[in-house]
Amino acid sequence: MDLLQREGRYPVPPQAPPTLGVEFSGVIESFGDTPDGSFKVGDSVFGLAYGGAYAEYIAVSTKMLMRKPEELSWEEAAGIPETWITATQALYLIGGFAPGKTVLWHAGASSVSIAGIQLARQDGAGAIYVTASSAEKIDFCVNELGATAGFNYKTQDWSREILKATEGKGVDIIVDFVGATHFQGNLTAAARDGRIVHLGAMGGTKLSEGTDIMPFVAKRLRFEGSSLRSRDEVYQGKLRDTLWEHGVPAIKEGKMKVFVEKVLPWEKVVEAHELMERNVTKGKIICTIG
């Protein structure tokens, strides 16, 4: 998101300032005219904003604040909001996850999928599959995060491998950030009454000629796109509460982990963006200010 916004290719919501950044951790300095009483000055918090987090101070709704657990560092807390809330939205609110359901996370080593794999595992998924671009990333998803199996989309027919792994049934929920290049494969890999949650288009937005959409009818599939940043405060607050219920307690207890790839001082934010552009990370890149 930050890279796209920097390049002018991200649809920033009207209430967002031009400053980059949507997640943060810090200490409450003051309130507006109508504080809700849930927090007080001096509280250690982390949260999500419409924008403006690349800064020393930020104004944000208390509906998107969470208390920072003592067990987490400031850097770990700052790495939670956007990715873990996005994973929560995809898995529970849109995907309709329940214990026993099977899930496929594309871009398995991305920050959102890292969170989603752990949430699904913690809440009793029947099986969790991933796709990724390298054996190293697949090993990380399976051995570190607890995914059932992974497939290299560059060297394998991942949709057919999913069918083999599920004895032809397919998976109940697919969370996709890739788009066009994975579209047909998603229809192949989805189970009957499956849900495909579309969150991005890293692989393009134009479908190739000959794309077969019959599985929508034959399998009774549901395809739904979504975003987080454009949602209103009430919806985002609901997601915050869902994450607090399903994720934060397990993170505090060490049953799930916030993966931070690298911490850099604010003065090296260009280096942070260059690292993101190389697409070699397996976790969050955090910048500290002050």
N, C-alpha and C positions, 0 to 999 in steps of 0.2 A: 504493500500500500504506500509506504513512504517513498519508495523509488518511483512509483507511478505518479504520485502527487507532485514530486519534485520536477518531473518531466512534463507536468501539465496534462497528464492523461488519466487523472482520477477525478470522478464527479464529486467534488467536495460539497457536503450539505450546506445549505444557506446559513445555518447558525454557527458554522465553524470559522475560526479565524484563519488567515493565510499561513500561520506558523504550522509546521509539521508536528506530528506526534499525537498519539491517541491514548497512550498508557503511561502510568507514572506511579511512583510511591513517594511519600513525604509526610510532613507534619502540618496539621491544620493551623493556619495563622489567624484567620478571622472568618466571620460569616457575613452574609448579606442581611437584608432588612427582615427576613422571615425565616430564621433558622428552625429546623424541624425538631430539634431536641435529641436526635439520635446520636449526635457527636458533640464534642466540645473542643475548644481551642487546646492545642497540644497533643491531640490524639494522633497516633501513628496510623496512617491509612495507605491504601493503594486503590487504584480505580481506573475507570475508562472515561475518556473525554471525546467530544466531537473534533477536537484539534487543539493545538497550542501546547502540547506537552514538551516540546523542545524548548524548555524555558526554566527559569528559577522559580517562578510562581505561575499558578494556573487557577482559573475560576471554573468550577465544575459543580454539577448538581450532586447533592448528597445521595440521590437515588442510585448513583453509580459509584459510591464509595464503599469500601470494605475495610474493616479493621485489620491491620497487619498483625498476624500471629508472631509471637516472640520467637518461635522456632525458625522463622524465615528471615533471611538477610534482606536489606533494602533492594538489592539487585534481583533476588529471586521474586520478591513481591511485585516489582515493576514488570517482570516477565510474565505475569499471570493474565492480566485483564483481557486483552484483545484476543489472544490465542485460545485461552481456556474458555472464555465466554463464547467465542465463535464455535468451538468444538461442542460446547454444551447446547447451543442453539441447533446445530446440525443434527446432533445425536438424539436429543430428547424432544425438542419442540417441533422440529420438522420431520426427523426420521422416525419418530414414534418408537424409540428403543424401549425394549423390555427385556428382562433376564431371559436368556436362552436364544435370543435373536443373533443372527450372524451379520458381521459388518465388514465392509471393504473400505479402507482408507487409501485413496490415491496420494501420491507425494508423501509416502509414509514417514520420511525423516524431516518433514516440514514441522514447524512449531505447532500448528493447529493439529496435525495428525498425531504428533507426539503426545499432546494432551488427550486427544480423542481415543487413541489406543488404550491409554491408561484408564480413562473413564469407563470405556466399554469392558475392559478386563475386570476392573474393580466392581462393576455392577452385574457381573455374571453373564457376559456374552457367550453364546454357544461356540463361536469361533471368530477370530479376528484376522483378516487378511490385509496385506498391503501391497502396493506396487512402488517401485523406486528405480532409480537409474543406475545403481551399482550394487554389487554383492556386499560391499561394506555397509551401505545404508540398510540393506535387507537384514544383515546380521544384527545390526544395532536394533532394529525394530523387533526382531524375534528374541534375541538374547537379553537385551537391556529392558525392553518395554513389555515383553510378554505376548507379542503377536503370535498367532498360530503358525503362519507361513507367509512368505513374501515372494514376489515375482518381479523379475527385471523386465520392464516394459520395452527396453531397447533390444533385448535378445530373446524374449519369450513371447508366445501368444498368451498373454496373461488372462484373457477372458476364458480361453479354453482350459487353462490350468486351474482357474477357479471352479469350473464345472467338474473337472476331474477330482479336485479336492473335496467337493461337496456332493459327490456321487450324482452329478447331474442336476441337483436342486438349485444351485446358484445361491446368492447371498440376499438377505432380507433388506439391508441398508447399504447403499453406496454413497460415499461422500467424495465429491469430485471437484478439483480445482483446475483441471486440465482443459476440459471443453471438447472441442471438435474432434481432436485425434482419439479421444477415448469414448466418444458418444456411442458408436456402434458396439464397441466392446462392453460398455455398461449395459446395453440392452441384452446382450448375450449372457452376461454374468449375473444379471438380476434374477432373483427367485420370483415365483408367482406371487402377486400382491406386494412386490418389492417397492421400495422407495429409493429414488435417486435424488440426492441433494446436490444441487449445482451451485458452487460458491466462487468459481473463477474460470478463466479461459486462457491459461498459460499456453495451451496448444492450439489456440485460434478459435474463431467464432463462426466460420463458414464450413458447413458440412459438405463432404464430397458427394459427387454424383453417384447415385446408386445406393445411398443410405436407405436401409430398410427399417421402417418404423412399425411394422406389423407387431413386434413384441409388445408394444404398448397395449394393444388389444388382446393379443393371445395370452399375455401374462398378467393383464390387469395392472400395469405398472403406473406408478405416480412419479412424475418428474417435476421438481419444484426448485426454482432458483431463489436465492435470498442474499441479503446483505445485512450488516449490523450497524454500520455507522449512520445510515439514514433513518434508523428507527427512532421513535420518540422515547422520552425518558421513562414512561410507564413500562413500555415493552422491555427496555434495557434493564430496568429495575427488576422485572420478573426474571430475566436471565441471570442477573446478579444473585438473586435468591436461590435459583435453581443450582447455580454453581456452588453457592455456599452450602447447599444441602448435599450435593453429590460429590463435590471435589475437595473443598477446602479442608474438611476434617481429616480426610485421608492424606492430604499433603502435609498437614501438621504432624500426623502420626508417622510420616515417613513411608506410607504405603504407596504413595505416588510422588513423583519427583518433577520439579521444575528444572529443565535442562537449560543452563546458561552456557553458550559456546564461548563468549568472550566479553569481558568488561573493559571499556575504554573511557578515558576522560573525555569530557565534552569537547575539548579542543581537537580531538581526533575523530570527529563525527564523519569527516570525509572518508577516513579509513574504514569506518563502520559501514558506510554505504558501499564502498568498493568491495568489502567482504561479502555483503549481501548479494551484490551483482554477480559474484563468482559462483554462487549457488553450491557451496561446498560445506555449509554449516549443518549441524544437527542440533539446533537449539537456538535460544535467543541471543541477540547481540545487544548489550546494555551500555548506555552512556551515563556517566555520573556527572553531576553538576555541583560545584562547591567543594 
